[in-house]
Amino acid sequence: MNKSTRKAQLLKLQVVNKSLAALDAQPLLMANPQAALPLLSMIGQAQLSIEDLLGRMSRQFVEQLLIMAAQSVAGPKHPGRSAGEVRWHGSQGGLINLGTSKLKLIRPRLRGPAGEVPLPGYAALAGDDDLSRRIADVLTCNVSTRKYARVMYRCADEMGISRSAVSRHFIKESTQALAKLMDRDFSKVELVAIYVDGIIVAGHHLIAAIGVDASGAKHMLGIVCGSSENAKVVKDLLGSLAQRGVDMNVARLWVIDGSKALRAGIEQFCGEAAHVQRCRIHKVRNVTERLPKAKAAQTRWVMTQALKGEPDAGIQKLKVHAKHLKAQHPDAAASLLEGLEELFTINRLGVIGELARCLATTNVIESPNSVVRRVSARVTNYRDADMAMRWAAAGFLEAEKAFRRLRDHQHIAALMRAMRPVPAQLQKVA
């Protein structure tokens, strides 16, 4: 935001604040306080609810504003007047957006030499962009289209929104949200770590990526449709990130769940610049689920202790344990040895403490995945993959609102120095 734009917004805010202060100083009913007495009596006798009262007052207030807007263009209304550049031309019914629903009202019409003259401010009140956004917010909070009308404010003069209209508004908003998500530019964001994981929405496999910048802030990077076991889909995701400014030649940490296709795609795009960290929780689970209960507990303890120490000693300890498992549980032993080196990537980079806990697993992306599952579970009939993508995008963007910095993010600078050491020649010059 440039300086002139910020100054204009501040000036507009000052004008609005002054207008609100004037309204507070002289409430609308103070001009005729006796008019409020019948309304209070009807509320007391349960003949009129406070919601109905607010709805009627809202309608009358907006209608008065529209009449004042018409007067600013055509001047005061005079009986029988037919001359003038712009003249009054009766009235007609209209609809405006009121919160998360619509309100019926009567608006004046204006005519000029070229025909109908737009009423100042009415187009903005009737526009549905904000309404679509608010409907999308409601639906991502686990409200179905069938129950939407039950949670919305209703009054006697209000026009409710049908289930099909709610669906259309959500399709519009979620389509735009998905497009904006996949158009985000990261050329000026210093991404230090990227989490990649898959999620299934209504039988459709999706891959999502979340990045962490140098300050520890999280960014939703994008989603693509396809399984994490599909190398082509993984390349599509990484290719999209490269096109949107993520330099794949810069060293950074990649946290994945162990998918071979993910690993192959990262290696192809990033080469030696990729520092891959396998999710430790996934690894422990994959090994222990192949073992009987007693042996699983022992293996879990051995793996936990090994991952805390020096990388070479830890790797050697796990190799010895895999050798003991191989005789009776060859599948568990093979699972333990697969990708063993990449379990200790953060150890080699010197990451410790709370930051190590955040970077050692895919929990950073698993939490948004749970939000997507909650949001998408309300839908019972997914027509196609595009619909699954839209709902997944809505869920991820809802989760993004609660994103916080990584714990112990002050030590990310040390991680960056470990991954991107300054060449000896530059050190001498400095």
N, C-alpha and C positions, 0 to 999 in steps of 0.2 A: 504494500500500500504506500503510494507516494505521499509527499507532504501536503500537496494541495487537496488530495482526496480526503486525508485525515482531517484537515482544517474544515472542509465543507461538512463532513459528518459531525464534527463538534459543534459547528454553528447550527446545524439542523437540530441537534439534540438540545441545545440551549433554547431554541424557539419552542420545541415541544414541551420542555420543562416549564417554561413561562406560561404556556397555554394551560397546562395541567394545574399549575398553581392558581391561575385565575379561576379555573373551574372549581377547585376546592374551596376557594374563598367565597364563591357564590354558587352553591349547589342549585341544580335545576328546579327542584321543588320549592326552593325558598321564594321564588317569584310568586308562587300561588300555593302556599302551604295547605289551604283548605282542600285542594284537589287530592291530597294524599289520604284524607280521612276515610272516604268510602273504600279505598283500596285496603287500608288497614283493617277496616271492619270486615271486609270479605275474607281476608286472610285469617282473622280471628274466628270467623264462622266456618272455616274450612271449605269455603266456596271457591277459593283461589289460592293456589300454591305460590310460594315465593319464586319458584322457577317460572311459572306463568307470568307473574308480575314483571320479572326481569326481562322475559321475552317480549312482552308488550312494550315496555319502556325502551328496549333496544330497537325495536322496529320503529317506534315513533321518533326516537332520537335520530336514527339514520335517515328516515324520510325527511325530517326537518333539515338535516345537513344537505340532502340532495336538492331540496327546494332552494336553499341558500346558494348552492352551486349554480343552479339554473338562473337565479337572479343575478349572479355575477356575470353571466354571459348575455342574457336577454333583458335584464333590468326587471323592475317590479312588474307583477302581472296586473294588467288592466282589462276589465270586461270589454269585449268588443274590439279590442285592438288587433289589427291584422297587418299593419305596416311595420317597417323596421328591417334591419339586416338579419337579425335573428329574432324569432317570435315564439311564443308559447304555443304548443300544439297538443294540448290535452295531457293525458297520463296513461300509463299502462302498468300491468303487473311486472314484477321483476324478482330476481333471486340474488342473494349475496351469500358469501361464506361467513358463517358464524361459528368460530371455533372448529369443531370437527363435524359440523353439519351445515345445513342451509336454512336461510330465513326468507320467507315470502314478504314482499312489501309492495307499495305503490310508488312509482317514480314518475317525475314529470318528463314530458317529451319536448324537444326543441326542434324547430325547422328553420332552415335558411334557404337562400337562392339555389344552392346545390342539393338540397334535400335534408335528410336527417342530420342533426348536429349532435355529436357525442356529448354526453353529460359529464362534466369534470369529476373525476374520482370514482365514477360508477364502475368503469372497467376494472380498476384495481380491486374494488370490493367484490366484484363478481368473478374475478380470476380464480382458477382452481389450483394454481401451483402450490400455494401454501397448504391448501386443503389436502392435496395428494400427499404432501410430506407428513402432515399430521396423521392422516389415516395410516400411512406406512408405520409411523411410530407406534400407533395403537396396536396394529396387527403384530408387530415384532414383540409386543409385551404379552403375547399368548392369548389374544382375543381373536376368535374366529370371525369370518365374515357373517355367519348366521347370527352371532351374538353381538355384533357391532352396535346395532341400534339400542340394545339393552343397557349399554354402558355409557351411551352418549346423553348429553343434556337435551331434554325435550321440553317443549312448551306448546301452548295451544296454537300459536301462529307459526310454528316452526315446521319445516318440511324435512322429514327424515330422509336418510340416504339408504337406498335399497342394497341388498346383498350384491347384486350384479354391479351397481355403481361403485360400491366399496372395492370390489375386485378390479374394476377398470382403473380406478385411481391408484391402487397398489401396483398394478402392472406398469402403469405409466411411471410412477415414482421409482420402483425397483429397477426398471429398465434403464432409466437415467442414472441411477446410483451405480449400477454395474458398469455402465459405460464410463462414468467418471473414475471409478476405481481402477479400471484397466487403462485409463489414460493418464494416471498420475505420473508426474515427472520426478525422478530421483537423482537427476544430474548434480544437484547441489546438496544432496544429503550424504553425509559420510557414514555409510553403513559398515558396521564392524562385524556384525553377526547376522545370519539369516537362518530362520527356522523353516523347514519344509516338511509338510506332513499331508497325509491323505485322509479323506472323510467320505463316507457314503451317505448320500441323501436320496431316499426313495429308490434305492437300487442303482443310482448313478454315482460313479466314482469321481471325486473331485480332488484336486491337489491345490493346496493353499500355501502361501509364503508370508511370513512376518519378519520384518527387519528391525534391528536395533542399531541406533546411531551412536555417535561418539559420546553423547550426553546420557545415554541409557534409555532414551525415549523409544517407544515401539511404533512401528508403522505397518499398516496392512498393505502388502505389496501387490497382491493379486491372486486370482484363482483361475484354474483351467479345468475343463471337463475331461476326465480320463483317469485310469488307474495309476497309482504310483509304481506299479510293476511294469508299466508301459513306457519304454524308453523314449518313444516319439513324443508322448504327452509331456514328459519331464523336459525334453528339449524345447517344446513349445513354451513352457512356463519360463525357462531360463532365457530363451530367446526374446520373449516379451520384456523381461527385466532389462536385458541388454539394450533393447531398442528405446527404453524409457530412461536411460541414463545410468544404469548400474554397470560400472566398469568391471568386467569379469577378470581382468588381469591384475586387479588389486587384491592383495592378500586379505582374506577375511575368514571368519569361522562359520562353518556350515553345520548346523545341528539337524540330524536326520534320525529316522527310526531304524535304519538298517536296510532299507530297500536297495536291492542291487541295481535296479534301473535308475533310482535317484543318484546313487553313487557314481554310476557310469556317466550319467548326464552331467553331473558336476565336474567330473574329471575331464570330460571332453571340452566343456566350455571354459573351465578355469585352470586346468592343468595343475602345475605346482603351486599356484596361488591359493588353492583351496586347502584349508585346514579343516578336515572333517571330524566331527565329534559324534560318535554313535550314542544314542539315547541309552543311558545306563538302566533305566527302569524297564525299557523294552527288552534289553539284553537279559537282565535277571529273570524277567518273566518267561522269556522264551526258553531259557535253560531249565528253570525249576519246574515248569509245567510238564517236562518230560521225565521227571523223577518222582519216586514215592515220597510221601509226606516227610518222613524223618530225614531222608537224604536231601530233600529240597531245602529244608531248614538249615542243614549244615552247609550246603553249597551257597545259599544266600549269605550266610555269615562270612564265609571265605571270600566271596566276591566283594562284599562290602568293605572288608578289611584291606583287601588288596588294592582297591580303587582309591584308598585314602593315602597310600604311600608313594614312594618314588616309582616312576613309570617302569623302569627296567626290572626292579625287584617285584613289582606287582604283576607284570607280565609273566615273569618266571614262576611266580607262585600259582597263577592260574593255569599255566601249562602243566605244572605238576599235578594240580587237582584234576585237570582234564584227563591226564594219564590214568589216574585212579578210577575215574568214571568210565573210561573207555571199555573196560572188560564187560561190565554188566549193563551199562547205559551208553552205547555208542552214539546215539542221536543227541543226547545231552552234551556229550564231550565234543562232538562236531560243532554244535551250536555255540558252545563256549569259545572255541578256538576261532570261529569265523569272525573276521573283523576285529580281532582282539587288540591290535595296535591302536585302533581308532577309539577305543574306550578311554585311552590315556592321553588324548590330544591336549586337553586343558591342563593336565599335569605337566606335560612338556613345556607348555607356554607359561607356566608359573602362576596359573590362576588358583586362588585359594578363597576360603571363606564363603560368604553368602553369594558372591558373584559366581563361584564355581558351582554352587548348587543350581543356580539359574541356567548356566550354560551346559551342564552335564546331562540335561534331559530335555525332552520336547514339551515340557509342561507349559511353557509360554504360549505355545500354539494349541495345546490340548484344551486349555481353558476356553478360548474362543470357539473351538470345535464343539464344546458342550453347549454353548449358547446357540450355535447353528442347529444342533439337534433339537433343542427345546423349541426354537422358533419354527423350524420346518416340520415338527411333529404334528402341528395343528392341521396341516394339509393332508387330505385323504386321497386326493386324486391328482397325481402329477402327470401332465399330458406329455411332456417331453423333457429333454435335458436342459433346454433353455429355461424352463420354469424352475427346475432344480437349481440352476446357476443363479437365477434371480433371488430365490429365497435364501440360498447360501450367502450371497452378497449382502442381503438385508441382515442376516444373522451376524456376519463378521463386522459389518459397520456398526451394528448395535453393540457388539462386544468392544469395538474400538473406543466407544465413548468412555469406557471404564479402564482404558489402558493406563498403566502407571510405569514409572521408570523401573529398570531392573534394580534389585537390591544391591547395595555395595557398588553402585555404578561409578563411584569415584575412582575405582581401580581399573576402569576400562582403558584409560590412557596407557597403563603399564601393559595391558594386553595388546594394544596397538603397537607399542614399541617392540614387543616380543615377536609379533607377526611381521612387522615391517621395519626391520633394523636399518639404521642409517648406514650407508656404505662407508668403509674406512676412509676413502678419499675425502668425502664430505665432512667427516668428523675432524680430519686434520685441518681443512679449510676453516671450519668453525672455530 
